[in-house]
Amino acid sequence: MKVALIIILTVIAALFVMIEVGLRSLFGFGNPLIYIGDDRIGYLLAPNQRTRRFGNRIEINQYSMRSAPIEKTASSSMRVLLLGDSIANGGWWTDQDNTISSLMMRSLRAKNISKYQEMEVLNASANSWGPRNELAYLQQFGTFNAQAIVLLINTDDLFATAPTSLPVGRDRNYPDSKPALALVEVFERYVTKQKLIPELQAVQDEKGDRVGINLEAISKIQALTRENNCQFLLVMTPLLREIGKPGSRDYEITARQRLKDFTEAQQITYIDFLPTFNAIKEPKAIYQDHIHFNLQGNQLVREKIELKLLELLGDGTPHQA
């Protein structure tokens, strides 16, 4: 009887170890990206992280970018700084090499359009960032001597609320520490119910003209680019449900028109991907979900941004925006 119990316990322990190792090696559970709170930016991906999620490599550098480590200033490099939310970041579903920034960097390097020794496309982004988060990041870290700054937003970002650190360590999508076990992460992520954050409701219920506040943040980003002798490119992608009929909702149409009028008044170079995606026969084929893109979608976004950048940058030398 004692021998049988030992055998049973040994088998259970072996199964536990096999499951734990499998969850870590095959899916990356147990090693999620962690976040840090920030009074102005709201939150950032913690610097200097590497992990794999569902086989996709993710690397975060010393400036909380989804990019390889960089020098803060590099006179020998031509730089493009991509600012955005999870669309720019790529999330767990996108390998490091397949993010919009990585695809663009390889393509621009192959074109050899710059007089500089190196071509870098930096990726400063985090899930659910809006224009105010991105502005605060620029104000805190600077432009990294970039010759161009690309702000990549989506329709929802026009209604983004103020930066807040409330989700960090309290929302399972924004952990501030590693779980003890991969099994613990799976349980907390897929079995237990997400606890409400009461204070977050007040942030989400922000009053006033949110669209106007976010346009003002974009205006301040443009001003920073001018101060730093950068070109500025604003890019907006649509939600999947906006493509085709019935199209964008009335409040989204109004906000989109405000953005268009704003870019014309501010003389901002602007790409709206809604007409481009409306011309695609199967738009679902380029989306990962209702808002994010797969590799095919990232390639399409990358290509159009790159063409516009080449127009703005010309031979790769800095120009006054």
N, C-alpha and C positions, 0 to 999 in steps of 0.2 A: 504493500500500500504506500509506504514511504517513497519507494523507488518510482512508483507510478506518478506520485505527486511531483517529484523532482523533474520527471520527464515532461509533465504537462507544463510546469512553470518554465522550464527551459524552452519548450516550443513557443509558449506565449511570448517570452522575452525575445526569442529569435525573430518572431513575426513582427514584434514591435520595432526592433532594430531595422528589419528589412523595409517596413513601411516608412519609418523615419528617413532612412537613407534614400529610398525611392522618391519621397516627397521633396527632399532637398536636391538630389541630383537631376531628377527629371523635370521638376516644375519650379525649383527655386524657392519653395516655401521654407520658412525659417530664416530667410535673409532678405526681407523686404527693404525697399528704399525707406529711409527715415527722414523726417522733416524737423526743422527747427523754426520756432516762432521769431518774429521780428516786429518791432513796434510800428515801423513805417510800411514795410513791404507786406506784412501780414504773416507770411511764412515762406520758407525756402526749402529746397532739397538740401539736406545736410551735405557739406562739402566732402570731397575725397571718398566717394563710395563706388563700389563695383559689385554687380550682382548679375544673375541670370534669372529671368522669369519665363517659364514655358519655353525655354531654349533660346530666348532672345537676350543678347548681351546689352547691359545698361551700364554706362560709366558717367559719373558726375565729377566734375573737376573741382579745383580749389575755390572757384567762384560760384559754386552751385549751378553751373551750366551742364547741360547734357552734351559735353564736349570733352576731348582729351585735355590734360593739363596744358596751360598756356603761360606765356609771359604777360604781365599786365600791360606793358607797352612793348611793341616790336616794330622798329622802324624798317626792318627788312621784309615785313609781311604786309600784303594787302588784305584787309579784313572787312568782312561783312558781319554785322551783329544782328541775328534774328531774335526778336522778342516775341513771346506768345504764351499760349496756355498749353493744354494737353495736345492740341493739334500739332503745334510746333515741336513739343516734347516727344511725342510718339508713344509714350506710355509703355506698359509691359508688353503690348502686342507688336511692338516695332523693334527690330534689332538696331543696335547702334549704327550700323552701316546703312540702314534703310530709312533713317530720319530725313526729313526735308533738307536739313542743314548738311548732313553728310553727303547726300546725293548731289546737292548743289556744289559742294566743295570739290568733289571728284570731277564733276563736269567742268567747272571753271578751271581747275588745274589742267585738265586735258586740253582746253582751248588755249592755254598759255597766253592770256590776254593782258597780263600785268607786267610792268617793268620790275616788279618786286621779285625777290627770291622765292617767296612762299605765298600761298593763297590759303586763307583760313575763313571758314564760315562758323562763327560762334553761335551757340544755341542757349540763350538765357530764357528759360521757360519753366512753368510748373502747372500742375492740374488746376483748372478753374481760376487762374489769374485773369484779371481784367485790365483795362488801360491804367487804372490807378496803381495796381501792383507793379506793372511794367514801368511806369513813370518813377515810382519809388526805387525800383532796382537801379535804374539809370542814375538817379540822383545820389544813390549810395555808392555805387561802384564805378560810375563813369562810363564812357563810350569805348574804352579799351583801344583807343586810336583807330577806330573803325573808319573806313572811307564811306561806308553806307550802313544805315540802320533800316531794317525791315521790320515793321510791326504787323504781325499776322493775327488778325482777330476773326471771330465769327459773329453771326447775327446776334446771338445771345449776349455777347460782350458789350453790346450797346446798352444793355440793361444791367451790367455788372454792379454789384454793391461795393461798399468800401472795404479796403483790406482789413483782415482780422486774423489773429492767431488762434482764435477759439477752437478750430478743429484739431489743432496739433495735439497729439497724445490722447484725444477724446473721440475722434472719428477714426474708425478702423482703416480708412483710406489715407490717413495722415499720421502714421505711427511715429513716436519719438524715441523708440527703443526697439531692439531686436527681441523677438519672443524666445522663450527658453527652448522651445522645440518647434519643429515644423508642424507637428500635430496640433500644437496649441494655436498656431496661426490659422490652420485650416478650420479648426473648431470655432475660433473667434470670428473668422471672416465669413464662414458659410453656414454655421449652425446657430450661433447665438444671435439674438436680435440687436441691431444697432441702437445704442442708448441715445436718447434725445439730448441735445445740448440747449437747454432753455434760453441761455443768453444769446444764442445764435439767431433766434427768431427775430429779435429786435434789429439785427444787422440785415437780415433778409427782407424785413419790412421797411427798409429805408425809404423815407418820404422825399418829396421834391422831384425835380426834373433829372432823373438818372441819366437819360440820354445826353442832356446838356452837360452834366457833370463829367461824363466820360469823354465827350467831345473836347471839353476843356483840358482834360488830361492828355488827350492826343495832341492838342495844340501846344501844350508844354513840352511834350516829347519832341515835336517839330522844332520848338525854340532851342532845345538842348542840342539838337543836331546842327542847327545853324551856328550856335556858339562854338561848336567843335569842328566846324568846316566839313560836315558830313552831308551826304545825300540822304534823303528820307523817302521811303516807299511804304505806303499803307496798303495792306492787302486784306480783303474780307472774303471768307468762304461761307456758303450758305448751309443751313441744316438740310438734311436729305428731304424732309417733307416740304421744303420750299420749292423744290425742283418739279417742274411740270404743273399740273393742275391739282388742286385749286391754287397752289402757289403760296407765297408768304401771306401771313395774316395781316389784317388791316393795320394793327399797331406796328408791325414789323415793316410794312410798306412805308408808313409815315416816318419811322426811324431811319430807314434806308435812304429816303429822300433827304432827310435832314443831314445825313452823313455826306451824301453826294453834294449838296449845296455847300456844306462846310468845306469839303476838299477843294471845291472850285474857288470859294472865297479866300481860303488860306493858300491857294496855289500848291496843294499837296498832290504829288503823283500817286494815283490811286488805281488799284486793280480790284474790280468786283467780279468774283468768279461765278455769280449766278447766271449771267448770260452764257458763259462758256459751258457750264454744266447742263443748262437747259438744252444745249445742242447735242448732248450725248444721248445715244439711243437707250443705253442701259446704265443710268447713273448709279444704281445700286451696286454695280460691279466695281466701283472705285471707293466705296465706303466700307469701313470696318463695322460701323454701327450707324446710328442716326446722325452723328456729327463728325466722327473721326474717319480718317482715310486709311486704306490699305496701301501696299507698295505701289500699286498702279495709280491710285489717287495722289500719293506723295510725288510720284514722278510727274504727273500732270501739273500739279501746283508748282513744283520745282522748276519745270521748264518755262512756264510763263513768267514767274518771278525773275528767273535768270535772264530772260530776254530783255525785260524792262531794266534790270540792273546794268546790263551791257550798254543800253542806251544812255543811262544816267552817268555811268563811270567812264565810258569811252575807252581810253587807253589805260585806265586803271589809276590815273593820278587824281588826287583830291580836287574837288570842285566846290565852290560856294553854293549851298542849297538855296 
